[in-house]
């Protein structure tokens, strides 16, 4: 679990912002009952309508601040979650891809026979267009030529 924290380093500032906003939301939710008890204890007992309206307005303001902080915290945390998931998924994918033999082994193998040469272009093409352009393009004409000559000579 601690190894995963290194992928969260680019999101340090947004995570701190989310924690501060959640703290603000919690404070606003915990302050509302105190304000309500002040309205009952002071405003209703004394019959002070202005005090009730003033504290009621303060309650609305505290509620609005809590709601806005909750919305912003959820927005930022979803962005951090998507970014973290993207980075983690890419790292896992690259790790899984490293388990297979390198493409150069298939292309430059000296132990391959002419039948195996037939499968070289398929291996290159199955790895994706970008990989085909970078690694396989210079080998494919040679592979096709060798395969064609092998059939032409009747070796296969």
C-alpha positions as CSV (number, residue, x, y, z in Angstrom):
1,X,0.0,0.0,0.0
2,X,2.8,2.4,0.8
3,X,4.3,1.7,-2.7
4,X,1.2,3.2,-4.2
5,X,1.7,6.5,-2.4
6,X,4.5,7.4,-4.8
7,X,1.9,7.7,-7.6
8,X,0.0,10.3,-5.5
9,X,2.9,12.7,-5.3
10,X,1.8,14.8,-8.3
11,X,-1.6,15.3,-6.6
12,X,-0.2,16.5,-3.2
13,X,-1.8,19.9,-3.4
14,X,-5.2,18.8,-4.5
15,X,-5.3,16.2,-1.8
16,X,-4.5,18.8,0.8
17,X,-7.2,21.0,-0.6
18,X,-9.7,18.1,-0.4
19,X,-8.8,17.5,3.2
20,X,-9.2,21.2,4.1
21,X,-12.6,21.3,2.3
22,X,-13.9,18.2,4.0
23,X,-12.8,19.6,7.3
24,X,-14.7,22.8,6.5
25,X,-17.8,20.8,5.6
26,X,-17.6,18.9,8.9
27,X,-17.2,22.1,10.9
28,X,-20.3,23.6,9.2
29,X,-22.3,20.5,9.9
30,X,-21.3,20.4,13.5
31,X,-21.9,24.2,14.0
32,X,-25.5,24.0,12.9
33,X,-26.9,22.3,16.0
34,X,-25.1,24.9,18.2
35,X,-26.8,27.7,16.3
36,X,-30.2,26.0,16.5
37,X,-29.8,25.7,20.3
38,X,-28.9,29.4,20.5
39,X,-32.1,30.3,18.6
40,X,-34.2,28.2,21.0
41,X,-32.4,29.3,24.2
42,X,-32.0,32.9,23.4
43,X,-34.3,34.0,20.7
44,X,-37.5,32.0,21.5
45,X,-37.2,32.3,25.3
46,X,-36.7,36.1,25.1
47,X,-39.0,36.5,22.1
48,X,-36.3,38.4,20.2
49,X,-37.4,38.0,16.5
50,X,-34.4,40.0,15.2
51,X,-32.0,37.6,16.9
52,X,-33.9,34.6,15.4
53,X,-33.7,36.1,11.9
54,X,-30.0,37.0,12.3
55,X,-29.0,33.5,13.6
56,X,-31.2,31.9,10.9
57,X,-29.4,33.8,8.2
58,X,-26.1,32.7,9.8
59,X,-27.4,29.1,9.6
60,X,-28.2,29.5,5.9
61,X,-24.7,31.0,5.3
62,X,-23.0,28.1,7.2
63,X,-25.1,25.6,5.3
64,X,-24.2,27.2,1.9
65,X,-20.5,27.1,2.8
66,X,-20.7,23.5,3.8
67,X,-22.6,22.5,0.6
68,X,-20.1,24.4,-1.6
69,X,-17.1,22.9,0.1
70,X,-18.6,19.5,-0.3
71,X,-19.3,19.9,-4.0
72,X,-15.8,21.3,-4.6
73,X,-14.1,18.6,-2.5
74,X,-16.0,15.9,-4.5
75,X,-15.0,17.5,-7.8
76,X,-11.3,17.7,-6.9
77,X,-11.2,14.2,-5.4
78,X,-12.8,12.7,-8.5
79,X,-10.1,14.4,-10.6
80,X,-7.4,13.1,-8.4
81,X,-9.0,9.6,-8.5
82,X,-9.2,9.6,-12.3
83,X,-5.6,10.7,-12.5
84,X,-4.3,8.2,-10.0
85,X,-6.2,5.4,-11.7
86,X,-4.8,6.4,-15.1
87,X,-1.2,6.4,-13.9
88,X,-1.7,3.2,-12.0
89,X,-3.3,1.4,-15.0
90,X,-0.5,2.5,-17.3
91,X,2.2,1.3,-14.9
92,X,0.4,-2.1,-14.5
93,X,0.0,-2.4,-18.2
94,X,3.7,-1.6,-18.9
95,X,4.7,-4.1,-16.2
96,X,2.5,-6.8,-17.7
97,X,3.8,-6.1,-21.2
98,X,7.4,-6.5,-19.9
99,X,6.6,-10.2,-19.0
100,X,6.6,-11.2,-22.7
101,X,9.7,-11.6,-24.7
102,X,11.0,-8.4,-26.4
103,X,10.0,-7.8,-30.0
104,X,13.7,-7.7,-31.0
105,X,14.0,-11.4,-30.0
106,X,11.4,-12.3,-32.6
107,X,12.7,-10.1,-35.3
108,X,16.4,-10.7,-34.9
109,X,16.4,-14.4,-33.8
110,X,19.2,-16.3,-35.5
111,X,17.6,-19.6,-34.5
112,X,14.5,-19.1,-36.6
113,X,13.7,-21.2,-39.7
114,X,11.8,-20.1,-42.7
115,X,8.5,-21.2,-41.3
116,X,9.0,-19.0,-38.3
117,X,9.8,-16.1,-40.6
118,X,6.3,-16.3,-41.8
119,X,5.0,-15.4,-38.4
120,X,7.3,-12.4,-37.8
121,X,5.1,-9.9,-39.6
122,X,2.1,-11.1,-37.7
123,X,3.9,-10.6,-34.4
124,X,4.8,-7.1,-35.5
125,X,1.4,-6.2,-36.6
126,X,-0.3,-7.6,-33.5
127,X,1.7,-5.2,-31.3
128,X,0.0,-2.1,-32.7
129,X,0.4,0.5,-35.3
130,X,3.0,2.7,-33.4
131,X,5.2,-0.3,-32.7
132,X,4.8,-1.4,-36.3
133,X,6.1,2.0,-37.5
134,X,9.0,2.1,-35.1
135,X,10.3,-1.4,-34.8
136,X,9.0,-3.5,-37.6
137,X,9.0,-1.3,-40.6
138,X,12.7,-1.8,-41.4
139,X,12.4,-5.6,-40.9
140,X,9.2,-6.4,-42.7
141,X,10.5,-6.0,-46.3
142,X,13.4,-8.2,-45.4
143,X,11.1,-10.8,-43.7
144,X,8.8,-10.9,-46.7
145,X,11.7,-11.2,-49.1
146,X,13.2,-14.1,-47.1
147,X,9.9,-15.8,-46.9
148,X,9.2,-15.3,-50.6
149,X,12.7,-16.6,-51.5
150,X,12.2,-19.6,-49.3
151,X,9.0,-20.5,-51.1
152,X,10.6,-19.7,-54.5
153,X,13.5,-22.1,-53.8
154,X,11.2,-24.8,-52.6
155,X,12.7,-24.9,-49.1
156,X,9.4,-24.8,-47.3
